[in-house]
């Protein structure tokens, strides 16, 4: 006669379910790993210039990923995010001065950097919410 696995386990332990089996098993980390793989596959499809900019964005987000960072605030400060995007722009343009000849900032490029920054922050905030949740 077929019995559910949890019923067979409880019989093995004298009719009592061990504590560690009372809550359903969660594959949070395996699921998160699959999300990361999928995101890396999608990043491979980015145009070359966007991949270069994304490297600067990820570097800046790595610096901001600590407990109490503005990245994890419920309402991140718009001015500080704009300043962060400007810093990323400055770092990216130091290496590629051939694109602009000192005529000011390329507003479209700055907008793209902001979108990449906000997207990366959203992804990291979601990962932290899913994996690093405090249960007490």
C-alpha positions as CSV (number, residue, x, y, z in Angstrom):
1,X,0.0,0.0,0.0
2,X,1.3,3.5,-1.0
3,X,1.9,6.0,1.8
4,X,3.0,9.6,1.5
5,X,6.7,10.0,2.3
6,X,6.1,12.2,5.4
7,X,3.8,9.5,6.8
8,X,6.5,6.8,6.4
9,X,9.0,9.1,8.1
10,X,6.7,9.7,11.1
11,X,6.3,6.0,11.5
12,X,10.1,5.6,11.6
13,X,10.4,8.1,14.5
14,X,7.7,6.4,16.6
15,X,4.7,8.4,15.3
16,X,6.3,11.8,15.9
17,X,7.5,14.1,13.2
18,X,11.1,15.3,13.8
19,X,11.3,19.1,14.2
20,X,13.4,19.7,11.1
21,X,10.8,18.1,8.9
22,X,7.8,20.1,10.3
23,X,8.3,23.0,7.8
24,X,8.3,22.5,4.1
25,X,11.7,22.4,2.4
26,X,12.5,25.5,0.6
27,X,14.7,25.8,-2.5
28,X,15.3,29.5,-2.2
29,X,18.9,29.4,-2.9
30,X,18.5,27.0,-5.9
31,X,15.8,29.2,-7.3
32,X,18.0,32.3,-6.8
33,X,20.9,30.6,-8.5
34,X,18.6,29.9,-11.5
35,X,17.5,33.6,-11.6
36,X,21.2,34.6,-11.6
37,X,22.0,32.2,-14.5
38,X,19.1,33.5,-16.5
39,X,20.1,37.1,-15.9
40,X,23.7,36.3,-17.0
41,X,22.3,34.8,-20.2
42,X,20.3,37.9,-20.9
43,X,23.2,40.2,-20.2
44,X,25.2,38.3,-22.9
45,X,22.7,39.7,-25.4
46,X,23.4,43.3,-24.5
47,X,25.2,45.4,-27.1
48,X,28.9,45.8,-26.5
49,X,28.7,49.5,-25.3
50,X,26.0,48.6,-22.8
51,X,28.1,45.7,-21.5
52,X,30.9,48.1,-20.9
53,X,28.6,50.5,-19.1
54,X,27.1,47.7,-17.1
55,X,30.5,46.7,-15.8
56,X,30.8,50.2,-14.2
57,X,27.3,50.0,-12.9
58,X,27.9,46.6,-11.3
59,X,31.2,47.9,-9.7
60,X,29.4,50.8,-8.2
61,X,26.5,48.6,-6.9
62,X,29.1,46.3,-5.4
63,X,30.4,49.2,-3.4
64,X,26.9,50.1,-2.2
65,X,25.8,46.6,-1.2
66,X,26.2,46.7,2.6
67,X,23.8,46.7,5.5
68,X,22.2,50.2,5.8
69,X,23.1,51.3,2.3
70,X,20.8,53.7,0.4
71,X,20.4,50.9,-2.1
72,X,18.2,49.0,0.4
73,X,16.2,52.0,1.6
74,X,12.5,51.8,1.1
75,X,12.5,55.0,-0.8
76,X,16.0,55.6,-2.2
77,X,17.1,59.3,-2.4
78,X,16.7,60.6,-6.0
79,X,19.5,63.1,-5.7
80,X,22.0,60.6,-4.4
81,X,21.0,58.1,-7.2
82,X,21.5,60.9,-9.8
83,X,24.9,61.7,-8.3
84,X,25.8,58.0,-8.4
85,X,24.8,57.9,-12.1
86,X,27.0,61.0,-12.8
87,X,29.9,59.4,-11.0
88,X,29.5,56.2,-13.2
89,X,29.3,58.5,-16.2
90,X,32.5,60.2,-15.3
91,X,34.3,56.9,-14.7
92,X,33.1,55.5,-18.0
93,X,34.0,58.6,-20.0
94,X,37.6,58.8,-18.6
95,X,38.5,55.8,-20.7
96,X,36.5,56.8,-23.8
97,X,37.3,60.5,-24.4
98,X,37.2,59.9,-28.1
99,X,33.4,59.8,-28.0
100,X,33.0,63.4,-26.9
101,X,35.4,66.4,-27.4
102,X,34.7,68.2,-24.1
103,X,31.3,69.6,-25.2
104,X,29.5,68.6,-22.0
105,X,27.6,65.5,-20.9
106,X,25.8,63.2,-23.3
107,X,22.3,63.3,-21.8
108,X,21.2,60.1,-23.6
109,X,24.2,58.2,-22.3
110,X,23.5,59.5,-18.8
111,X,19.9,58.3,-19.1
112,X,21.0,54.9,-20.2
113,X,23.4,54.7,-17.2
114,X,20.6,55.7,-14.9
115,X,18.3,52.9,-16.3
116,X,21.1,50.3,-15.9
117,X,21.8,51.5,-12.4
118,X,18.1,51.4,-11.3
119,X,17.7,48.0,-13.0
120,X,20.7,46.6,-11.2
121,X,19.6,48.0,-7.9
122,X,16.1,46.5,-8.4
123,X,17.6,43.1,-9.1
124,X,19.8,43.2,-6.0
125,X,17.1,44.5,-3.7
126,X,14.9,41.6,-4.9
127,X,17.6,39.1,-4.3
128,X,18.2,40.5,-0.8
129,X,14.4,40.4,-0.1
130,X,14.2,36.8,-1.2
131,X,17.3,35.4,0.3
132,X,18.4,37.5,3.2
133,X,15.1,37.9,5.0
134,X,15.3,37.8,8.8
135,X,12.9,35.3,10.3
136,X,12.8,36.7,13.8
